Amino acid sequence: MVDVTRSFDVAAPPERVLDYLKNFANAEEWDPGTVSCEPLVEGPVEVGSRWRNVSKIAGIETELTYELTRLEPGRVVFVGRNDTATSTDDIGVTAANGSGTTITYHATIEFSGAAKLAAPLTKIVFEKVGADTEKSLVQVFGAPA
């Protein structure tokens, strides 16, 4: 299993951050590995909403189906699955000291089958992806003053 956590501040208010992040289609703008992310059903974004996500990380392209499994004030959780992995993005959103928002991004990737053998090597790759995700989200929401 790979486990990556980042906590950082952005300038936008928590309500705006959560409203944006709950729509996983926006991952095209903030997730450096996402090539495309399309909703599987049109309609309001709510628990149970699903997206087809194509990612390319370290030159390897993969497709996962992500589902919004938890949406509550201050927290959104997505679980993506395919035959070789389950990826969970658990994102906390709280008011920062002063103004803006603190985002706590926690990603876990559980590999299955033969892919488990690669898990130790992928930790380094996903640590970089975590750092790049932080940079992207700060660009989207602005750096705190």
N, C-alpha and C positions, 0 to 999 in steps of 0.2 A: 504494500500500500504506500502511496505517496501522499504526504500531508504538507500543505503550504498555507501559512497564515500571514497576512499583512494588515496593519492598522495604521491609518493615516487620515489627515484632515483635508477637506476641500472647502471652497468658499460658499457653495450653494446651500440653501436651507434643507433640512432633513426631508421635508415633504416632497420637494422637487426631486431630490436624489432617489428616494424610494419609488416615486411614481415612474421615473425613468428606468430604474433597474428592474422593476417587476416585469417589464416587457423584454423578454430574452432576445427578441429580434434586434434590440439595440446592441447586443454583443458584437455585432459587426463593427461598431464604432469604438468599443472599449476593450474588447478581448483580442489581444494581438495574434492569437492563433486562429480566430474565426475567419473563415473564407466567406461563408454565407450562413444565414440563419433565418428561416422562414416559418411563419406559423402554419400549423397543420390544419387549423380550423379558424375561420374568421370570427370575430366577435370580441366581447370584452375580455380583458386579461383577468383571470381569476384562478384560484386553485383548481388544478386539473388541465389548464391550458398547456398545449404542447407545441414544440418547435423542432424542425429538422435542422440540425446544426452540422455543417461541414467545417472541420478544422484541419490545419496543416501545422504540425509542430515537428521541428527537427527534420524537415523534408518528408514527413510521413503524413499522408492525408487520411482522415478517418471521418466517419459519419456517426453521430449519436442522435437519438431522440431524447430531447429534454422535456421534463414536465415540471411545472410550478407546483411544488408539493406543500409549500407553506407561505402564507402571506399574512402578515400581521403588522401592527404599528412597530416600526423599527427593525423589521426582519423579513427577509425573503430567502427562500430555499428552492433551488432547482436540482433535479436529479436527472442525469443523462445516462443512457444505456445503449450498448451494442453487444455483440457476441463476445468481445474481449475485455470490456471494461465497464465499470459504473463510476461516474464522476458526480460528485456532489459539490455544489457551490452554495455556501451558507454565508449570506451577507447581512451584517448588522449595520444599522444606520441610527446614530444618536446625535443629539445636539452637541457640538463641540464647546469647549470653554470659550466664552466670549461670543463668537458668531460662527456660522458655518456648520459643518457636519463632520463627525468622525465616522469613517467607514472601516469596518472590520471584515475583511474578506478571508474566508476559510475554505480552501478547496481540498478535497480528498479524491484520490483516484484509486480504485480497487481493481486490480487486474485479475482476469480469470484464465484458466487453461495455461497454455504455453506462454502467454503474455506475462504471467507472474515472474518468469525468469528475468525479464527486463526491468522490473520495478526498481531495483537498486540503482541502475544506471539512469533511469528517467528522473530520479529525484533532483539531480543537478539541472536538468533541462527545465523541469517545472518550477524550480526556484527562480530561474531567469524569467520564465513566463509570469510568475507572481510579481516580480519587480517591474516588468513591462506593463502588466495590468494596472498596477498602482500608478505608474506614470501616465497611462492612457486615461484613467479616471480623473486624475488631477487636471489633465488637459480638458476633459469634457466639462468638469464642474468648476474649474478655476482653482488656483492655489490660494490658500488663506492669506489674508493681509498680514 
